[in-house]
């Protein structure tokens, strides 16, 4: 053995921290991407922040005359105005990033991906038809 000390492994920073994106907003970007991967159009997908005692952040799909929402987390540590600014910044990042691995992490870490069977079942139970596979690619 050499007399050198072994380097401790460095803490790997989560991409949401690296890019300054709130974890709940990171989750929302991933769920938005999940709807897009199913073929839904961007203008059918919205985000919503419930005000008051339970500051839930939701991703909402409005399509085919129906509405489906998924709670992605809580935003307790910022005002509505700051949340809107942070959301806009995160969307700008998602639309322009060259770090496709980080963008893919948004998707694979999302509730929509992690619980994909339940996610799809809930959509279908609402009577929402998944767009044709021709829009999936």
Number of C-alpha atoms within 10 A of each C-alpha: 4 5 5 6 7 7 6 6 6 6 6 7 9 12 17 19 11 10 13 13 18 17 18 20 25 28 27 31 22 26 27 24 24 21 19 18 16 16 17 22 16 12 9 14 20 14 19 15 18 13 13 8 7 11 18 18 24 23 22 20 23 16 15 10 7 10 15 16 17 18 18 23 18 16 20 15 10 11 12 15 9 11 18 15 12 17 20 12 14 21 17 11 15 19 10 10 12 10 11 11 11 17 20 13 16 26 23 17 15 23 21 23 18 12 11 13 10 13 16 15 12 15 16 12 10 11 14 19 12 14 14 10 10 7 12 12 8
